Amino acid sequence: MAHLPETGFLRLRQIIGDDKRMPPIPPLIPVKKSTWWEGVRTGRFPRPLKLGPRTTVWRAEDIRRFIEKGGM
């Protein structure tokens, strides 16, 4: 988990990756965007925080815990 900070917030592209960016962002959790949002809706993936009307983030600690539990 080299790209996962100990604390802080992550945007969706930092979690599921973005191969269109230069340089590409590798995924921490390799799923598509629609799969991610369905997983959030059903409780499979961690719940986000809304920082503003167009800013959604996840706690790095929640993502780390999910990965360590073998959530995938």
Backbone as JSON Lines, residues from 0, in Angstrom:
{"i":0,"aa":"M","n":[0.83,-1.19,0.0],"ca":[0.0,0.0,0.0],"c":[0.87,1.25,0.0]}
{"i":1,"aa":"A","n":[1.76,1.3,-0.96],"ca":[2.71,2.4,-1.03],"c":[2.04,3.74,-1.28]}
{"i":2,"aa":"H","n":[0.9,3.76,-1.95],"ca":[0.24,5.02,-2.31],"c":[-0.84,5.42,-1.33]}
{"i":3,"aa":"L","n":[-0.95,4.69,-0.23],"ca":[-2.01,4.95,0.74],"c":[-1.43,5.62,1.98]}
{"i":4,"aa":"P","n":[-1.78,6.89,2.22],"ca":[-1.26,7.57,3.4],"c":[-1.84,6.98,4.69]}
{"i":5,"aa":"E","n":[-1.17,7.2,5.8],"ca":[-1.64,6.72,7.1],"c":[-2.96,7.38,7.49]}
{"i":6,"aa":"T","n":[-3.04,8.69,7.3],"ca":[-4.25,9.44,7.64],"c":[-4.55,10.4,6.5]}
{"i":7,"aa":"G","n":[-5.7,11.01,6.58],"ca":[-6.08,11.99,5.57],"c":[-7.28,11.52,4.77]}
{"i":8,"aa":"F","n":[-7.48,12.17,3.65],"ca":[-8.62,11.88,2.8],"c":[-8.17,11.44,1.41]}
{"i":9,"aa":"L","n":[-8.98,10.59,0.79],"ca":[-8.71,10.12,-0.56],"c":[-9.91,10.42,-1.44]}
{"i":10,"aa":"R","n":[-9.63,10.85,-2.66],"ca":[-10.69,11.01,-3.65],"c":[-10.88,9.68,-4.36]}
{"i":11,"aa":"L","n":[-11.99,9.54,-5.07],"ca":[-12.33,8.27,-5.71],"c":[-11.24,7.8,-6.66]}
{"i":12,"aa":"R","n":[-10.68,8.68,-7.47],"ca":[-9.66,8.26,-8.44],"c":[-8.41,7.72,-7.76]}
{"i":13,"aa":"Q","n":[-8.15,8.14,-6.52],"ca":[-7.01,7.6,-5.77],"c":[-7.3,6.19,-5.27]}
{"i":14,"aa":"I","n":[-8.55,5.85,-5.13],"ca":[-8.94,4.52,-4.63],"c":[-9.07,3.53,-5.77]}
{"i":15,"aa":"I","n":[-9.82,3.89,-6.81],"ca":[-10.07,2.94,-7.91],"c":[-9.12,3.15,-9.09]}
{"i":16,"aa":"G","n":[-8.23,4.14,-9.0],"ca":[-7.25,4.38,-10.04],"c":[-7.8,5.22,-11.18]}
{"i":17,"aa":"D","n":[-6.89,5.7,-12.0],"ca":[-7.26,6.51,-13.18],"c":[-6.15,6.35,-14.2]}
{"i":18,"aa":"D","n":[-6.39,5.49,-15.2],"ca":[-5.35,5.25,-16.2],"c":[-5.29,6.32,-17.28]}
{"i":19,"aa":"K","n":[-6.22,7.28,-17.25],"ca":[-6.21,8.37,-18.24],"c":[-5.35,9.55,-17.79]}
{"i":20,"aa":"R","n":[-4.99,9.59,-16.51],"ca":[-4.14,10.68,-16.0],"c":[-2.7,10.44,-16.42]}
{"i":21,"aa":"M","n":[-1.93,11.5,-16.45],"ca":[-0.49,11.39,-16.73],"c":[0.28,11.96,-15.56]}
{"i":22,"aa":"P","n":[1.01,11.16,-14.82],"ca":[1.11,9.71,-14.97],"c":[-0.14,9.02,-14.43]}
{"i":23,"aa":"P","n":[-0.42,7.81,-14.9],"ca":[-1.61,7.08,-14.45],"c":[-1.57,6.84,-12.93]}
{"i":24,"aa":"I","n":[-2.75,6.8,-12.33],"ca":[-2.88,6.52,-10.9],"c":[-3.26,5.05,-10.76]}
{"i":25,"aa":"P","n":[-2.4,4.23,-10.14],"ca":[-2.74,2.81,-9.99],"c":[-3.85,2.62,-8.95]}
{"i":26,"aa":"P","n":[-4.71,1.63,-9.13],"ca":[-5.81,1.42,-8.19],"c":[-5.36,0.77,-6.89]}
{"i":27,"aa":"L","n":[-5.95,1.18,-5.78],"ca":[-5.79,0.48,-4.51],"c":[-6.8,-0.64,-4.44]}
{"i":28,"aa":"I","n":[-8.0,-0.37,-4.98],"ca":[-9.07,-1.34,-5.04],"c":[-9.52,-1.37,-6.51]}
{"i":29,"aa":"P","n":[-9.19,-2.44,-7.24],"ca":[-9.43,-2.47,-8.7],"c":[-10.86,-2.81,-9.08]}
{"i":30,"aa":"V","n":[-11.73,-1.82,-8.99],"ca":[-13.12,-1.97,-9.44],"c":[-13.48,-0.77,-10.3]}
{"i":31,"aa":"K","n":[-14.54,-0.9,-11.07],"ca":[-15.04,0.21,-11.87],"c":[-15.85,1.16,-11.0]}
{"i":32,"aa":"K","n":[-16.04,2.36,-11.49],"ca":[-16.74,3.41,-10.75],"c":[-18.16,2.98,-10.36]}
{"i":33,"aa":"S","n":[-18.89,2.4,-11.28],"ca":[-20.27,1.99,-10.98],"c":[-20.29,0.89,-9.91]}
{"i":34,"aa":"T","n":[-19.33,-0.03,-9.96],"ca":[-19.23,-1.09,-8.95],"c":[-18.92,-0.49,-7.59]}
{"i":35,"aa":"W","n":[-18.03,0.5,-7.57],"ca":[-17.68,1.16,-6.32],"c":[-18.92,1.8,-5.68]}
{"i":36,"aa":"W","n":[-19.66,2.58,-6.46],"ca":[-20.82,3.29,-5.91],"c":[-21.92,2.33,-5.48]}
{"i":37,"aa":"E","n":[-22.09,1.22,-6.2],"ca":[-23.05,0.2,-5.78],"c":[-22.6,-0.42,-4.45]}
{"i":38,"aa":"G","n":[-21.3,-0.66,-4.31],"ca":[-20.76,-1.2,-3.06],"c":[-20.91,-0.24,-1.9]}
{"i":39,"aa":"V","n":[-20.76,1.05,-2.15],"ca":[-20.99,2.06,-1.1],"c":[-22.47,2.04,-0.71]}
{"i":40,"aa":"R","n":[-23.34,1.98,-1.7],"ca":[-24.78,1.98,-1.44],"c":[-25.21,0.78,-0.6]}
{"i":41,"aa":"T","n":[-24.63,-0.39,-0.89],"ca":[-25.02,-1.61,-0.19],"c":[-24.25,-1.85,1.11]}
{"i":42,"aa":"G","n":[-23.22,-1.03,1.38],"ca":[-22.44,-1.19,2.6],"c":[-21.22,-2.08,2.45]}
{"i":43,"aa":"R","n":[-20.94,-2.54,1.25],"ca":[-19.75,-3.38,1.0],"c":[-18.46,-2.56,1.14]}
{"i":44,"aa":"F","n":[-18.49,-1.31,0.66],"ca":[-17.34,-0.42,0.71],"c":[-17.58,0.67,1.75]}
{"i":45,"aa":"P","n":[-16.5,1.3,2.24],"ca":[-16.66,2.36,3.26],"c":[-17.5,3.53,2.76]}
{"i":46,"aa":"R","n":[-18.18,4.15,3.72],"ca":[-19.02,5.32,3.41],"c":[-18.15,6.55,3.21]}
{"i":47,"aa":"P","n":[-18.52,7.42,2.29],"ca":[-17.76,8.65,2.05],"c":[-18.18,9.78,2.98]}
{"i":48,"aa":"L","n":[-17.4,10.84,2.92],"ca":[-17.74,12.11,3.57],"c":[-17.93,13.14,2.47]}
{"i":49,"aa":"K","n":[-18.89,14.02,2.65],"ca":[-19.09,15.12,1.71],"c":[-18.44,16.36,2.3]}
{"i":50,"aa":"L","n":[-17.43,16.9,1.61],"ca":[-16.79,18.13,2.06],"c":[-17.42,19.36,1.43]}
{"i":51,"aa":"G","n":[-18.16,19.15,0.37],"ca":[-18.82,20.24,-0.33],"c":[-19.75,19.64,-1.36]}
{"i":52,"aa":"P","n":[-20.44,20.47,-2.12],"ca":[-21.42,19.96,-3.09],"c":[-20.79,19.09,-4.18]}
{"i":53,"aa":"R","n":[-19.53,19.3,-4.49],"ca":[-18.87,18.51,-5.54],"c":[-17.62,17.82,-5.04]}
{"i":54,"aa":"T","n":[-17.49,17.68,-3.73],"ca":[-16.29,17.08,-3.17],"c":[-16.66,15.95,-2.22]}
{"i":55,"aa":"T","n":[-16.35,14.73,-2.66],"ca":[-16.6,13.54,-1.88],"c":[-15.27,12.87,-1.6]}
{"i":56,"aa":"V","n":[-15.03,12.48,-0.36],"ca":[-13.76,11.86,0.04],"c":[-14.03,10.66,0.94]}
{"i":57,"aa":"W","n":[-13.0,9.86,1.1],"ca":[-13.03,8.74,2.04],"c":[-11.83,8.88,2.97]}
{"i":58,"aa":"R","n":[-12.0,8.49,4.22],"ca":[-10.89,8.51,5.17],"c":[-9.88,7.44,4.77]}
{"i":59,"aa":"A","n":[-8.61,7.8,4.72],"ca":[-7.56,6.84,4.39],"c":[-7.58,5.67,5.37]}
{"i":60,"aa":"E","n":[-7.88,5.94,6.62],"ca":[-7.94,4.89,7.64],"c":[-9.02,3.86,7.32]}
{"i":61,"aa":"D","n":[-10.18,4.32,6.82],"ca":[-11.27,3.41,6.46],"c":[-10.88,2.52,5.27]}
{"i":62,"aa":"I","n":[-10.22,3.11,4.29],"ca":[-9.79,2.36,3.11],"c":[-8.71,1.36,3.51]}
{"i":63,"aa":"R","n":[-7.76,1.77,4.33],"ca":[-6.7,0.87,4.81],"c":[-7.32,-0.32,5.57]}
{"i":64,"aa":"R","n":[-8.24,-0.04,6.46],"ca":[-8.89,-1.09,7.24],"c":[-9.64,-2.06,6.32]}
{"i":65,"aa":"F","n":[-10.33,-1.53,5.32],"ca":[-11.06,-2.36,4.36],"c":[-10.1,-3.3,3.62]}
{"i":66,"aa":"I","n":[-8.97,-2.77,3.16],"ca":[-7.99,-3.58,2.42],"c":[-7.37,-4.63,3.34]}
{"i":67,"aa":"E","n":[-7.01,-4.23,4.56],"ca":[-6.38,-5.16,5.5],"c":[-7.32,-6.3,5.91]}
{"i":68,"aa":"K","n":[-8.62,-6.03,5.95],"ca":[-9.6,-7.06,6.29],"c":[-9.8,-8.03,5.12]}
{"i":69,"aa":"G","n":[-9.2,-7.73,3.99],"ca":[-9.4,-8.58,2.81],"c":[-10.74,-8.33,2.16]}
{"i":70,"aa":"G","n":[-11.15,-7.07,2.17],"ca":[-12.45,-6.68,1.66],"c":[-12.7,-7.04,0.21]}
{"i":71,"aa":"M","n":[-11.68,-7.29,-0.53],"ca":[-11.88,-7.65,-1.94],"c":[-11.85,-9.11,-2.06]}
